[in-house]
């Protein structure tokens, strides 16, 4: 029975091992340059606003077309 306990890691040892692994992986991350982050953020915002505008235009167009239908 005492050998079984030696083979099992305690909760503290499991947490410590996990956090050491996280620290090792964190060091392998390659972070983008600030300029790249800014440019990509601007592109995403532009695309979102563009498609939002397009949905608005199509909504107004269909609204206008349906109002032309008698009884609509």
C-alpha positions in Angstrom: 0.0 0.0 0.0 2.8 2.4 0.8 4.3 1.8 -2.7 1.0 2.8 -4.3 1.1 6.1 -2.6 4.7 6.7 -3.7 3.7 6.1 -7.3 0.8 8.6 -7.2 1.6 12.3 -7.3 0.0 14.5 -4.7 -2.3 17.3 -5.8 0.5 19.9 -5.1 3.0 17.9 -7.2 0.4 17.7 -10.1 -0.2 21.4 -10.0 3.5 22.2 -9.8 4.2 19.9 -12.8 1.4 21.4 -14.8 2.5 25.0 -14.1 6.1 24.2 -15.1 4.8 22.8 -18.4 2.7 26.0 -18.9 5.8 28.1 -18.2 7.9 26.1 -20.7 5.2 26.4 -23.4 4.7 30.1 -22.7 8.3 30.7 -23.6 7.9 29.1 -27.0 5.2 31.6 -28.0 6.1 34.0 -30.8 4.2 37.3 -30.3 3.4 39.5 -33.3 4.8 42.9 -33.7 2.6 45.8 -32.6 2.3 47.1 -36.1 1.0 43.8 -37.4 -1.6 43.7 -34.6 -2.8 47.2 -35.4 -3.0 46.5 -39.2 -4.9 43.3 -38.8 -7.3 44.9 -36.3 -8.0 47.7 -38.7 -8.7 45.2 -41.5 -11.1 43.2 -39.3 -13.0 46.4 -38.3 -13.2 47.5 -42.0 -14.6 44.1 -43.1 -17.1 44.1 -40.2 -18.3 47.6 -41.0 -18.4 46.8 -44.8 -20.6 43.7 -44.4 -22.8 45.5 -41.8 -23.3 48.3 -44.3 -24.1 45.8 -47.1 -26.7 44.0 -44.9 -28.2 47.4 -44.2 -28.4 48.3 -47.9 -29.9 45.0 -48.8 -32.4 45.3 -46.0 -33.5 48.7 -47.2 -33.6 47.5 -50.8 -35.8 44.5 -50.0 -38.0 46.7 -47.7 -38.5 49.1 -50.6 -39.3 46.3 -53.1 -41.8 44.6 -50.8 -43.6 47.9 -50.3 -44.1 48.1 -54.1 -46.1 44.8 -53.9 -49.8 45.6 -53.6 -51.1 44.6 -50.2 -47.6 44.4 -48.8 
